[in-house]
Amino acid sequence: MANKATQLKDQGNAALSAGKLDEAVELYTEALAIDPENHVLYSNRSAAYAKAGKYLEALQDAEKTVSLKPDWVKGHSRKGAALAYLGRDTEAQKAYEEGLKYEPNNEQLKEGLQEVKAKLEANQHGARLMNPFAGPDVMSKLQNNPKTKAMFEDPSYRQLIQDLQNNPSAMATKLGDPRVLATLSVLLGVDLEASNEEEPMDTTEPSPRLDPKEEKKKREEEERKKEEKAKYDALPENKKKALGEKEKGNAAYKKKNFVAALEHYNKAVELDPTDMTYITNLAAVHFEQKDYLKCIELCKQAIDIGRENRADFKLIAKAYTRIGNSYKKLKDFTNAKLNFEKSLSEFRSPETKTLLSEVESLIREEERKAYINPEIAEQEKEKGNEFFRKGQYADALKCYSEAIKRNPGDAKVYSNRAACYTKLAAFDLGLKDCDSCLELEPTFVKGWIRKGKILQGMQQYSKASTAFQKAMELDPNASEALDGYRACMMQTNSNPEEVRKRAMADPEVQAILRDPAMRMILEQMQNEPRALQDHLKNPAIATKIQKLIESGLISIH
């Protein structure tokens, strides 16, 4: 973000140098939105406002600059210039003097102070300076002075002088015109133009102010490094050498140079056999080499050494997690689960919790697959059929459910259980089983008939007739499907009021009727029946019209 603010500041400086004052102000303002404590940005924007003749805004930014960095003399210079432009010369004098306290030899401040003092002294002469354009010799003085002589060739300049002679109060609104400042310089004998020259834009960045939290974090990091260094310096020579070998091993491990990594880690173990991390690092290398049994062996050894030497519980947990991952790779999910649980008993790492959940899912899936037995499933289905014939539907339901667990790919068992649910008036569960059945075997005619009957029982005649139609498409001789379809059609058309109520309660029908395009099509069909043929060529519209026909809301003759 700081880089963006700097970029905007540089663009603002370029715009100001090119005389694009509004653009410069806008760019400085954008930069301040990113870095609102940057005194340089306020100073530069003050200069842009002053050059644009917006002296009050220039003063406000200059005061903000001084409040942010009182010892930065350019802020005082900006403030003094803005006050001088506003005619507040006494305050301008104080601003320049305040800046000189910090930097007594600053030429800009000294020049500014000299100019305002000269103006204050000139004001003591009284009335003539109240309107410097009112003197009898004004025109001749301006025509003869090299600074203003060429301006007289422009009629607008002569008109400007006449306006100011007649209305001196208008001078405050015209100070942004450089010709006015040049004219005042000649008439008053004071170089006012110098005070309006743009001071160089400050391109240096203020020293960055760290956020208090960042400062605290930085201090803590420095303290931690000091503590680590102190601990390292206090270590015996063998432990220092072991750490050195570990670092070399880590570097080789990152480069996947496992032979070199093993060599360095083994040296670290020889130098300091009491530190478990060197052994878990060895285990990590064997894991990468897919020698999972060796990895498990080393991690168990590391845990024993760690407990003997009171190692950090997080290190113990990490070793158990590595054992769990090794068992997972070996497809021994039970032992993987056991070691992940042991790891979590040492330290509840979110990563290990995720690994435990994954392995538990794998165990459940294995158990489900192990339970599958088509022979037992067939036996349970036959038992269910026998109970169903006897009217013992609850017992039949248990057998069919067991058969599904034993062989979840048998579509016919879902159909049989759907029949049980129908007998027990659990139509929603029966419908769900029909859908499972047809998903497994879409051409199973009996599944479509059973779905149609359940929907018929739920008084969803339109959907039921669609299911029966599907059964007839698959088997034109399916009399049960034909009878069901006819019954649905008769029921649909028996009572117009009931038909309308059922149709309007159907969310699908409601959505069709809310569609503005469909409403226009239906209106067109009433006025021009032959337009129907054109609309039916669009599959999406044809499906919606068919739905309305099946629901009994419209009919076609």
C-alpha positions as CSV (number, residue, x, y, z in Angstrom):
1,M,0.0,0.0,0.0
2,A,2.9,2.4,0.8
3,N,4.3,1.8,-2.7
4,K,0.9,2.8,-4.2
5,A,0.8,6.0,-2.1
6,T,4.4,6.9,-3.3
7,Q,3.3,6.2,-6.9
8,L,0.3,8.5,-6.6
9,K,2.5,11.2,-4.9
10,D,5.0,11.1,-7.9
11,Q,2.1,11.4,-10.3
12,G,0.7,14.3,-8.4
13,N,4.1,16.1,-8.5
14,A,4.3,15.6,-12.2
15,A,0.7,17.0,-12.7
16,L,1.6,20.0,-10.5
17,S,4.7,20.7,-12.5
18,A,2.6,20.5,-15.7
19,G,0.1,23.0,-14.3
20,K,-2.7,20.4,-14.0
21,L,-3.7,21.6,-10.6
22,D,-7.0,19.8,-10.2
23,E,-5.4,16.5,-11.2
24,A,-2.6,17.1,-8.8
25,V,-5.0,17.7,-5.9
26,E,-7.0,14.6,-6.8
27,L,-3.8,12.4,-6.9
28,Y,-2.6,13.7,-3.6
29,T,-6.0,13.1,-2.1
30,E,-6.0,9.5,-3.3
31,A,-2.6,9.0,-1.8
32,L,-3.7,10.4,1.5
33,A,-6.6,7.9,1.6
34,I,-3.9,5.2,1.6
35,D,-1.5,6.9,3.9
36,P,-3.4,9.5,6.0
37,E,-0.5,10.3,8.3
38,N,2.0,11.3,5.6
39,H,3.0,15.0,6.2
40,V,4.7,15.3,2.8
41,L,1.4,14.6,1.0
42,Y,-0.4,17.3,2.9
43,S,2.4,19.7,2.2
44,N,2.4,19.0,-1.5
45,R,-1.4,19.3,-1.7
46,S,-1.2,22.6,0.1
47,A,1.2,23.9,-2.6
48,A,-1.3,22.7,-5.3
49,Y,-4.2,24.5,-3.6
50,A,-2.1,27.7,-3.3
51,K,-1.2,27.6,-6.9
52,A,-4.9,27.2,-7.8
53,G,-5.8,30.2,-5.6
54,K,-7.6,28.1,-3.0
55,Y,-5.7,29.6,-0.1
56,L,-8.1,28.5,2.7
57,E,-7.6,24.9,1.7
58,A,-3.9,25.5,1.3
59,L,-3.8,26.8,4.9
60,Q,-5.8,23.8,6.2
61,D,-3.3,21.3,4.6
62,A,-0.3,23.4,5.8
63,E,-1.7,23.3,9.4
64,K,-2.2,19.5,9.2
65,T,1.5,19.2,7.9
66,V,2.7,21.2,11.0
67,S,0.6,19.2,13.4
68,L,2.0,15.9,12.0
69,K,5.6,17.0,12.0
70,P,6.2,20.3,13.8
71,D,10.0,20.2,13.3
72,W,9.6,20.0,9.5
73,V,10.2,23.6,8.3
74,K,8.6,23.2,4.9
75,G,5.2,22.9,6.7
76,H,5.8,26.3,8.4
77,S,6.8,27.8,5.0
78,R,3.5,26.5,3.5
79,K,1.5,27.8,6.4
80,G,3.2,31.3,6.2
81,A,2.6,31.5,2.4
82,A,-1.1,30.5,2.7
83,L,-1.7,33.1,5.5
84,A,0.1,35.8,3.4
85,Y,-2.2,35.0,0.4
86,L,-5.2,35.4,2.7
87,G,-3.9,38.8,3.8
88,R,-3.4,37.5,7.4
89,D,0.2,39.0,7.5
90,T,0.6,39.1,11.2
91,E,-0.2,35.3,11.5
92,A,2.0,34.7,8.5
93,Q,4.9,36.4,10.3
94,K,4.4,34.2,13.3
95,A,4.4,31.1,11.1
96,Y,7.7,32.0,9.4
97,E,9.2,32.9,12.8
98,E,8.1,29.5,14.2
99,G,9.8,27.7,11.4
100,L,13.0,29.6,11.8
101,K,13.2,28.3,15.4
102,Y,13.8,24.8,14.0
103,E,16.1,26.0,11.1
104,P,17.4,29.5,11.6
105,N,19.3,29.7,8.3
106,N,16.5,28.5,6.0
107,E,16.4,30.9,3.1
108,Q,12.8,30.3,2.1
109,L,11.5,31.1,5.6
110,K,13.8,34.2,5.8
111,E,12.5,35.5,2.5
112,G,8.9,34.9,3.4
113,L,9.3,36.6,6.7
114,Q,11.0,39.6,5.0
115,E,8.1,40.0,2.5
116,V,5.3,39.9,5.1
117,K,7.2,42.4,7.3
118,A,7.5,44.7,4.3
119,K,3.8,44.4,3.7
120,L,3.0,45.1,7.3
121,E,5.2,48.2,7.2
122,A,3.6,49.3,3.9
123,N,0.2,48.9,5.4
124,Q,1.0,51.5,8.0
125,H,1.0,54.2,5.2
126,G,-2.8,54.0,5.3
127,A,-5.4,54.6,2.7
128,R,-3.3,54.3,-0.5
129,L,-2.6,50.7,0.2
130,M,-6.2,50.0,0.9
131,N,-6.6,50.3,-2.8
132,P,-3.2,50.4,-4.6
133,F,-4.9,50.7,-7.9
134,A,-6.6,54.1,-7.0
135,G,-3.5,56.4,-7.4
136,P,-3.5,58.9,-10.3
137,D,-0.2,57.7,-11.6
138,V,-1.1,53.9,-11.7
139,M,-1.5,53.6,-15.5
140,S,1.7,55.5,-16.3
141,K,3.7,53.5,-13.7
142,L,2.4,50.2,-15.1
143,Q,3.0,51.3,-18.7
144,N,6.6,52.3,-18.0
145,N,7.6,49.3,-15.8
146,P,9.2,46.4,-17.8
147,K,7.2,43.8,-15.8
148,T,3.8,45.2,-16.9
149,K,4.5,47.2,-20.0
150,A,3.9,44.2,-22.4
151,M,0.6,43.4,-20.7
152,F,-0.9,46.7,-21.8
153,E,-1.1,45.4,-25.3
154,D,-3.9,43.1,-24.1
155,P,-7.2,44.9,-23.8
156,S,-8.4,42.4,-21.1
157,Y,-5.5,43.5,-18.9
158,R,-6.5,47.2,-19.1
159,Q,-10.1,46.2,-18.3
160,L,-8.8,44.2,-15.3
161,I,-7.0,47.3,-13.9
162,Q,-10.1,49.5,-14.4
163,D,-12.3,46.9,-12.6
164,L,-9.9,46.8,-9.7
165,Q,-9.8,50.6,-9.6
166,N,-13.6,50.8,-9.4
167,N,-14.1,47.8,-7.1
168,P,-11.0,47.1,-4.9
169,S,-12.9,44.4,-3.0
170,A,-12.8,42.2,-6.1
171,M,-9.0,41.9,-5.7
172,A,-9.3,38.9,-3.3
173,T,-11.1,36.9,-6.0
174,K,-8.4,37.7,-8.6
175,L,-5.3,36.9,-6.7
176,G,-5.1,33.6,-8.6
177,D,-4.4,35.6,-11.8
178,P,-0.5,35.9,-12.0
179,R,-1.0,39.3,-13.8
180,V,-2.6,40.7,-10.6
181,L,0.4,39.6,-8.5
182,A,2.8,41.1,-11.0
183,T,0.9,44.4,-11.0
184,L,0.8,44.5,-7.1
185,S,4.6,43.9,-7.1
186,V,5.1,47.0,-9.3
187,L,2.6,49.2,-7.4
188,L,3.7,48.2,-3.9
189,G,7.4,47.8,-4.6
190,V,7.3,44.3,-3.0
191,D,8.2,41.1,-4.9
192,L,5.0,39.2,-4.3
193,E,5.5,36.9,-7.2
194,A,8.4,35.2,-5.5
195,S,6.1,34.0,-2.7
196,N,3.9,32.3,-5.3
197,E,6.7,30.3,-6.9
198,E,6.2,26.7,-6.4
199,E,8.5,25.2,-3.8
200,P,10.2,22.0,-5.0
201,M,8.0,19.0,-4.3
202,D,9.4,16.8,-1.5
203,T,10.1,13.4,-3.0
204,T,11.5,11.9,0.1
205,E,9.4,9.5,2.2
206,P,8.9,10.1,5.9
207,S,10.3,7.4,8.0
208,P,7.7,4.6,8.1
209,R,5.6,4.5,11.2
210,L,5.1,0.9,12.3
211,D,1.7,-0.2,13.6
212,P,1.9,-0.7,17.4
213,K,1.1,-4.4,16.9
214,E,3.8,-4.7,14.3
215,E,6.3,-2.9,16.6
216,K,5.4,-5.3,19.4
217,K,5.8,-8.3,17.1
218,K,9.2,-7.0,15.9
219,R,10.4,-6.5,19.4
220,E,9.2,-10.0,20.4
221,E,10.9,-11.5,17.3
222,E,14.2,-9.7,18.3
223,E,13.9,-11.0,21.9
224,R,13.2,-14.5,20.7
225,K,16.3,-14.4,18.5
226,K,18.4,-13.2,21.4
227,E,17.1,-15.9,23.6
228,E,17.8,-18.6,21.0
229,K,21.3,-17.3,20.5
230,A,21.8,-17.3,24.2
231,K,20.6,-20.8,24.5
232,Y,22.7,-21.9,21.5
233,D,25.8,-20.3,23.1
234,A,25.2,-22.1,26.3
235,L,25.0,-25.6,24.6
236,P,27.8,-28.1,24.9
237,E,30.0,-28.5,21.8
238,N,28.4,-31.9,20.8
239,K,24.9,-30.4,20.7
240,K,26.1,-27.4,18.6
241,K,27.6,-29.9,16.1
242,A,24.4,-31.9,16.1
243,L,22.4,-28.9,15.2
244,G,24.8,-28.1,12.4
245,E,24.4,-31.6,11.0
246,K,20.6,-31.2,11.2
247,E,20.7,-28.0,9.2
248,K,22.7,-29.7,6.5
249,G,20.3,-32.6,6.6
250,N,17.3,-30.2,6.2
251,A,19.0,-28.5,3.2
252,A,19.6,-31.9,1.5
253,Y,16.0,-33.1,2.3
254,K,14.5,-30.0,0.6
255,K,16.6,-30.8,-2.5
256,K,15.3,-34.4,-2.3
257,N,18.9,-35.6,-1.8
258,F,17.7,-38.3,0.6
259,V,21.0,-40.2,0.8
260,A,22.9,-37.0,2.0
261,A,20.0,-36.2,4.3
262,L,20.2,-39.6,6.0
263,E,23.9,-39.2,6.4
264,H,23.7,-35.9,8.2
265,Y,20.7,-36.9,10.4
266,N,22.5,-40.0,11.5
267,K,25.6,-37.9,12.4
268,A,23.3,-35.6,14.4
269,V,21.9,-38.7,16.3
270,E,25.4,-39.9,17.0
271,L,26.4,-36.5,18.4
272,D,23.2,-36.0,20.5
273,P,21.2,-39.2,21.0
274,T,18.9,-37.5,23.5
275,D,17.1,-35.3,21.0
276,M,14.1,-37.0,19.4
277,T,13.8,-34.5,16.5
278,Y,16.9,-36.0,14.7
279,I,15.2,-39.5,14.7
280,T,11.9,-38.1,13.5
281,N,13.8,-36.4,10.7
282,L,15.3,-39.7,9.8
283,A,11.8,-41.2,9.8
284,A,10.6,-38.4,7.4
285,V,13.2,-39.4,4.9
286,H,12.1,-43.0,5.0
287,F,8.5,-41.9,4.6
288,E,9.5,-40.0,1.4
289,Q,11.3,-43.2,0.2
290,K,8.1,-45.1,0.8
291,D,9.7,-47.3,3.5
292,Y,6.7,-46.9,5.8
293,L,7.6,-49.7,8.2
294,K,11.0,-48.2,8.8
295,C,9.4,-44.8,9.4
296,I,7.0,-46.4,12.0
297,E,9.9,-48.1,13.7
298,L,12.0,-44.8,14.0
299,C,9.0,-42.8,15.2
300,K,8.3,-45.2,18.0
301,Q,12.0,-45.0,18.9
302,A,11.8,-41.2,18.9
303,I,8.7,-41.2,21.1
304,D,10.5,-43.4,23.7
305,I,13.6,-41.1,23.7
306,G,11.4,-38.0,23.8
307,R,9.5,-39.3,26.9
308,E,12.8,-40.2,28.6
309,N,14.1,-36.7,28.0
310,R,10.9,-34.8,28.6
311,A,10.5,-33.6,25.1
312,D,7.8,-31.1,24.1
313,F,4.4,-32.8,23.8
314,K,4.0,-31.2,20.3
315,L,7.1,-33.2,19.2
316,I,5.5,-36.4,20.6
317,A,2.2,-35.6,18.8
318,K,4.1,-35.0,15.5
319,A,5.7,-38.5,15.8
320,Y,2.4,-40.2,16.4
321,T,0.9,-38.3,13.3
322,R,3.8,-39.6,11.2
323,I,3.1,-43.1,12.3
324,G,-0.6,-42.6,11.5
325,N,0.3,-41.4,8.0
326,S,2.5,-44.4,7.4
327,Y,-0.2,-46.8,8.4
328,K,-2.6,-44.9,6.2
329,K,-0.2,-45.4,3.2
330,L,-0.1,-49.1,4.1
331,K,-4.0,-49.2,4.0
332,D,-4.0,-50.2,7.7
333,F,-6.7,-47.7,8.6
334,T,-7.4,-49.1,12.0
335,N,-3.8,-48.5,13.2
336,A,-3.8,-45.2,11.4
337,K,-6.9,-44.1,13.4
338,L,-5.3,-45.3,16.7
339,N,-2.1,-43.3,16.2
340,F,-4.0,-40.1,15.1
341,E,-6.0,-40.4,18.3
342,K,-2.8,-40.7,20.3
343,S,-1.4,-37.7,18.6
344,L,-4.5,-35.7,19.4
345,S,-4.3,-36.7,23.1
346,E,-0.8,-35.1,23.1
347,F,-1.7,-32.0,21.1
348,R,-5.0,-31.1,19.3
349,S,-3.6,-30.1,15.9
350,P,-6.3,-29.1,13.4
351,E,-4.4,-30.9,10.7
352,T,-4.4,-34.2,12.6
353,K,-8.1,-33.8,13.3
354,T,-8.7,-33.7,9.6
355,L,-6.5,-36.7,9.0
356,L,-8.5,-38.6,11.7
357,S,-11.8,-37.7,10.0
358,E,-10.5,-38.9,6.6
359,V,-9.3,-42.3,8.0
360,E,-12.6,-42.8,9.9
361,S,-14.5,-42.3,6.6
362,L,-12.2,-44.8,4.9
363,I,-12.9,-47.3,7.7
364,R,-16.7,-46.9,7.3
365,E,-16.4,-47.4,3.6
366,E,-14.3,-50.6,4.1
367,E,-16.9,-51.9,6.6
368,R,-19.7,-51.2,4.1
369,K,-17.9,-53.0,1.3
370,A,-17.0,-55.9,3.6
371,Y,-20.7,-56.3,4.5
372,I,-21.8,-56.7,0.9
373,N,-22.8,-60.3,0.1
374,P,-25.2,-60.9,-2.8
375,E,-26.0,-64.4,-1.6
376,I,-27.2,-63.3,1.8
377,A,-29.0,-60.3,0.1
378,E,-30.9,-62.8,-2.1
379,Q,-31.9,-64.8,1.0
380,E,-33.1,-61.6,2.8
381,K,-35.1,-60.6,-0.3
382,E,-36.8,-63.9,-0.4
383,K,-37.7,-63.6,3.3
384,G,-39.1,-60.2,2.6
385,N,-41.2,-61.4,-0.2
386,E,-42.6,-64.1,2.0
387,F,-43.5,-61.6,4.8
388,F,-45.0,-59.3,2.1
389,R,-47.3,-62.1,0.8
390,K,-48.5,-62.7,4.4
391,G,-49.2,-59.0,4.9
392,Q,-46.5,-58.7,7.5
393,Y,-45.1,-55.5,5.9
394,A,-43.0,-54.2,8.9
395,D,-41.1,-57.6,8.9
396,A,-40.8,-57.5,5.1
397,L,-39.4,-53.9,5.4
398,K,-36.6,-55.1,7.7
399,C,-35.6,-57.9,5.4
400,Y,-35.6,-55.7,2.3
401,S,-33.5,-53.1,4.1
402,E,-31.0,-55.8,5.1
403,A,-30.9,-57.0,1.5
404,I,-30.1,-53.5,0.3
405,K,-27.2,-53.2,2.8
406,R,-25.9,-56.6,1.6
407,N,-26.3,-55.7,-2.1
408,P,-26.9,-51.9,-2.7
409,G,-26.7,-52.3,-6.5
410,D,-29.8,-54.5,-6.8
411,A,-32.5,-52.2,-8.2
412,K,-35.4,-54.7,-7.7
413,V,-34.9,-54.7,-3.9
414,Y,-35.5,-50.9,-3.8
415,S,-38.7,-51.5,-5.8
416,N,-39.8,-54.2,-3.3
417,R,-39.1,-51.9,-0.3
418,A,-41.1,-49.1,-2.1
419,A,-44.1,-51.5,-2.2
420,C,-43.7,-52.0,1.5
421,Y,-43.6,-48.3,2.2
422,T,-46.7,-47.9,0.1
423,K,-48.6,-50.4,2.2
424,L,-47.5,-48.6,5.3
425,A,-48.6,-45.2,3.8
426,A,-45.0,-43.9,3.9
427,F,-45.4,-42.5,0.3
428,D,-42.4,-40.1,0.5
429,L,-40.0,-43.0,1.5
430,G,-41.5,-45.2,-1.2
431,L,-41.0,-42.5,-3.8
432,K,-37.4,-42.1,-2.7
433,D,-36.8,-45.9,-3.2
434,C,-38.4,-45.8,-6.6
435,D,-36.0,-43.0,-7.6
436,S,-33.1,-45.1,-6.3
437,C,-34.4,-48.1,-8.2
438,L,-34.7,-46.2,-11.5
439,E,-31.4,-44.5,-11.1
440,L,-29.8,-48.0,-11.0
441,E,-32.0,-49.4,-13.7
442,P,-33.8,-46.8,-15.8
443,T,-35.5,-49.4,-18.1
444,F,-37.1,-51.3,-15.2
445,V,-40.8,-51.1,-16.2
446,K,-42.1,-52.3,-12.8
447,G,-40.1,-49.5,-11.1
448,W,-41.9,-46.8,-13.3
449,I,-45.3,-48.4,-12.6
450,R,-44.7,-48.5,-8.8
451,K,-43.6,-44.8,-8.9
452,G,-46.8,-44.0,-10.8
453,K,-49.0,-45.8,-8.3
454,I,-47.3,-44.0,-5.3
455,L,-47.7,-40.6,-7.0
456,Q,-51.3,-41.5,-7.7
457,G,-51.8,-42.3,-4.0
458,M,-50.3,-38.9,-3.3
459,Q,-52.9,-37.3,-5.7
460,Q,-50.1,-36.0,-7.9
461,Y,-51.9,-37.2,-11.0
462,S,-49.9,-35.3,-13.5
463,K,-46.6,-36.7,-12.3
464,A,-48.2,-40.1,-12.0
465,S,-49.4,-40.1,-15.6
466,T,-45.9,-39.2,-16.7
467,A,-44.4,-42.2,-14.9
468,F,-47.1,-44.5,-16.4
469,Q,-46.3,-43.0,-19.9
470,K,-42.6,-43.9,-19.4
471,A,-43.6,-47.5,-18.5
472,M,-45.7,-47.7,-21.6
473,E,-42.9,-46.4,-23.8
474,L,-40.6,-49.2,-22.4
475,D,-43.4,-51.9,-22.7
476,P,-46.4,-51.0,-24.9
477,N,-48.2,-54.1,-23.6
478,A,-47.9,-53.1,-19.9
479,S,-51.7,-53.1,-19.1
480,E,-51.1,-52.1,-15.5
481,A,-49.4,-48.9,-16.7
482,L,-52.2,-48.2,-19.2
483,D,-54.9,-48.7,-16.5
484,G,-53.0,-46.3,-14.2
485,Y,-52.6,-43.7,-16.9
486,R,-56.3,-43.8,-17.8
487,A,-57.3,-43.5,-14.1
488,C,-55.0,-40.5,-13.8
489,M,-56.6,-38.8,-16.8
490,M,-60.1,-39.5,-15.6
491,Q,-59.3,-38.1,-12.2
492,T,-57.6,-35.1,-13.7
493,N,-60.6,-34.2,-15.8
494,S,-63.4,-35.2,-13.5
495,N,-64.0,-32.0,-11.6
496,P,-62.8,-28.8,-13.2
497,E,-62.6,-26.8,-10.0
498,E,-60.6,-29.5,-8.2
499,V,-58.4,-29.8,-11.3
500,R,-57.7,-26.0,-11.1
501,K,-57.0,-26.2,-7.4
502,R,-54.6,-29.1,-7.7
503,A,-52.8,-27.5,-10.7
504,M,-52.4,-24.1,-8.9
505,A,-50.9,-25.9,-5.9
506,D,-48.2,-27.4,-8.1
507,P,-45.0,-25.3,-7.8
508,E,-44.0,-26.2,-11.4
509,V,-47.3,-24.9,-12.7
510,Q,-47.0,-21.7,-10.6
511,A,-43.6,-21.1,-12.1
512,I,-44.9,-21.5,-15.6
513,L,-47.8,-19.1,-15.1
514,R,-45.5,-16.5,-13.5
515,D,-43.3,-16.5,-16.6
516,P,-44.1,-13.4,-18.6
517,A,-43.1,-15.0,-21.9
518,M,-45.4,-18.0,-21.3
519,R,-48.3,-15.7,-20.4
520,M,-47.9,-13.9,-23.7
521,I,-47.7,-17.3,-25.6
522,L,-50.9,-18.5,-23.8
523,E,-52.7,-15.3,-24.7
524,Q,-51.5,-15.6,-28.3
525,M,-52.8,-19.2,-28.4
526,Q,-56.3,-18.0,-27.4
527,N,-56.4,-15.4,-30.2
528,E,-54.5,-17.4,-32.8
529,P,-54.8,-21.2,-32.2
530,R,-52.6,-21.9,-35.3
531,A,-49.6,-20.2,-33.5
532,L,-49.4,-23.3,-31.2
533,Q,-47.7,-25.3,-33.9
534,D,-44.9,-22.7,-34.1
535,H,-44.4,-22.7,-30.3
536,L,-44.3,-26.4,-30.0
537,K,-41.2,-26.4,-32.2
538,N,-39.3,-25.0,-29.2
539,P,-38.6,-28.0,-26.9
540,A,-38.6,-25.9,-23.7
541,I,-41.9,-24.2,-24.5
542,A,-43.4,-27.6,-25.6
543,T,-42.5,-29.1,-22.3
544,K,-44.3,-26.3,-20.4
545,I,-47.4,-26.5,-22.6
546,Q,-47.5,-30.3,-22.0
547,K,-47.3,-29.7,-18.3
548,L,-50.3,-27.3,-18.4
549,I,-52.2,-29.8,-20.5
550,E,-51.5,-32.6,-18.1
551,S,-52.5,-30.4,-15.2
552,G,-55.9,-29.8,-16.8
553,L,-55.5,-26.0,-17.0
554,I,-55.6,-25.9,-20.8
555,S,-56.9,-28.2,-23.5
556,I,-56.2,-28.4,-27.2
557,H,-59.0,-29.3,-29.7
